[in-house]
Amino acid sequence: MKNPAIYQILIRAQKRSKARGVTLVEVLIVIAIMALIAGSAVFLVFPSLAKARIDTAVLSAQTIRKAAELHKNIDGADGCPTVDDLVNSRKLEKGKTNDPWGTPFKIECVEGDEIRVTSAGKDKKEGTGDDVRDDFTKADIERVAKL
């Protein structure tokens, strides 16, 4: 005949072993699955990040161009204004004179009174295919984002 006390102890031991929690292997599998999901999300988000930086650069360049036009036309300044001129005349804030990649915008006066503002782009070199201008269209933004 079986001893009821031993039987009770065995039942309690089985219940405890089932309720102990997860094993290390199960935790590692969950972490691996989460890493795969995070890795695939990076590939989906990264192109949007590049496009957002270009959009920001275009909007900032347009703002600087408008500030330069105000400085030249309303204040009656001679010559092509520089970024420092715009900061000193309080048309721009000092911290908002760099593009999203950390290089300063360049202001050029062309064909009389026309003002152009450019950014060196992601490679930080002027005259390359990824340069950003204040007159970019959506198609230009898409083209540069693919570089």
C-alpha positions as CSV (number, residue, x, y, z in Angstrom):
1,M,0.0,0.0,0.0
2,K,1.1,3.5,-0.8
3,N,1.9,6.0,1.9
4,P,-0.5,9.0,1.5
5,A,2.1,11.4,2.9
6,I,4.7,10.5,0.3
7,Y,2.0,10.7,-2.4
8,Q,1.1,14.2,-1.3
9,I,4.8,15.2,-1.3
10,L,5.3,13.9,-4.9
11,I,2.2,15.8,-6.1
12,R,3.5,19.0,-4.6
13,A,6.9,18.5,-6.1
14,Q,5.4,18.0,-9.6
15,K,3.3,21.2,-9.2
16,R,6.4,23.2,-8.1
17,S,8.5,22.0,-11.0
18,K,5.8,23.1,-13.5
19,A,5.4,26.5,-11.9
20,R,9.2,27.4,-11.7
21,G,9.2,29.7,-14.7
22,V,11.1,29.8,-18.0
23,T,14.4,28.1,-18.8
24,L,17.5,29.9,-20.1
25,V,17.0,28.4,-23.6
26,E,13.5,29.9,-23.8
27,V,14.8,33.3,-22.8
28,L,17.5,33.1,-25.4
29,I,15.0,32.2,-28.1
30,V,12.8,35.2,-27.2
31,I,15.8,37.5,-27.3
32,A,16.8,36.2,-30.7
33,I,13.3,36.7,-32.1
34,M,13.3,40.3,-30.7
35,A,16.7,41.0,-32.3
36,L,15.5,39.8,-35.7
37,I,12.4,42.1,-35.4
38,A,14.5,45.0,-34.4
39,G,17.0,44.4,-37.2
40,S,14.4,44.3,-39.8
41,A,12.8,47.5,-38.4
42,V,16.1,49.3,-38.9
43,F,16.0,48.5,-42.7
44,L,12.5,49.9,-42.9
45,V,13.2,53.1,-40.9
46,F,16.6,54.1,-42.2
47,P,15.5,55.3,-45.6
48,S,12.9,57.4,-44.0
49,L,15.5,58.9,-41.7
50,A,17.7,59.9,-44.7
51,K,14.7,61.5,-46.4
52,A,13.7,63.4,-43.2
53,R,17.3,64.8,-42.9
54,I,17.1,66.1,-46.5
55,D,13.6,67.5,-46.0
56,T,15.0,69.3,-42.9
57,A,18.0,70.6,-44.8
58,V,15.7,72.0,-47.6
59,L,13.4,73.7,-45.1
60,S,16.3,75.2,-43.2
61,A,17.9,76.4,-46.4
62,Q,14.7,78.1,-47.5
63,T,14.4,79.8,-44.1
64,I,18.0,81.1,-44.4
65,R,17.3,82.3,-47.9
66,K,14.3,84.3,-46.7
67,A,16.3,85.7,-43.8
68,A,19.0,86.7,-46.3
69,E,16.5,88.3,-48.6
70,L,15.0,90.3,-45.7
71,H,18.5,91.4,-44.6
72,K,19.4,92.5,-48.1
73,N,16.1,94.1,-49.2
74,I,14.7,95.6,-45.9
75,D,17.9,96.4,-44.1
76,G,19.5,97.7,-47.3
77,A,22.7,95.7,-46.8
78,D,25.2,95.8,-49.6
79,G,26.6,92.6,-51.2
80,C,25.7,89.0,-50.4
81,P,25.0,88.4,-46.7
82,T,26.9,85.7,-44.8
83,V,25.4,83.5,-42.2
84,D,27.3,85.5,-39.6
85,D,25.7,88.7,-40.9
86,L,22.3,87.1,-40.5
87,V,23.1,86.0,-36.9
88,N,24.5,89.4,-36.0
89,S,21.4,91.2,-37.4
90,R,19.2,88.8,-35.5
91,K,17.5,87.3,-38.5
92,L,18.7,83.9,-37.5
93,E,19.4,82.1,-34.3
94,K,23.1,81.1,-33.8
95,G,22.3,77.4,-33.3
96,K,20.3,77.1,-36.4
97,T,23.0,77.8,-39.0
98,N,24.2,74.3,-39.6
99,D,22.6,71.6,-41.8
100,P,21.5,68.2,-40.3
101,W,25.0,66.8,-40.9
102,G,26.7,69.5,-38.9
103,T,28.2,71.7,-41.6
104,P,27.3,75.4,-42.1
105,F,25.0,76.4,-44.9
106,K,26.5,78.4,-47.8
107,I,24.8,81.5,-49.1
108,E,25.5,82.6,-52.7
109,C,24.2,85.6,-54.6
110,V,23.7,84.9,-58.3
111,E,22.2,86.8,-61.2
112,G,21.6,90.1,-59.6
113,D,19.5,89.9,-56.5
114,E,18.8,86.1,-56.5
115,I,20.0,84.3,-53.4
116,R,20.8,80.6,-53.2
117,V,21.5,78.6,-50.1
118,T,23.2,75.2,-50.3
119,S,24.2,72.5,-48.0
120,A,27.2,70.1,-48.6
121,G,25.0,67.2,-47.9
122,K,25.7,63.9,-46.2
123,D,29.3,63.6,-47.5
124,K,30.1,67.1,-46.3
125,K,31.8,68.0,-49.6
126,E,30.6,70.7,-51.9
127,G,29.9,70.1,-55.6
128,T,28.9,66.4,-55.2
129,G,25.6,64.7,-56.1
130,D,24.2,64.8,-52.6
131,D,24.3,68.6,-52.2
132,V,21.0,70.1,-51.0
133,R,19.7,73.4,-52.3
134,D,16.8,75.6,-51.1
135,D,15.0,75.2,-54.4
136,F,14.7,71.4,-54.3
137,T,11.5,69.7,-55.4
138,K,10.1,66.4,-53.9
139,A,11.7,64.6,-56.9
140,D,15.1,66.1,-56.0
141,I,14.7,65.0,-52.4
142,E,13.8,61.5,-53.4
143,R,16.8,61.4,-55.8
144,V,19.3,62.5,-53.2
145,A,17.8,60.2,-50.5
146,K,18.6,57.2,-52.8
147,L,22.3,58.1,-53.0
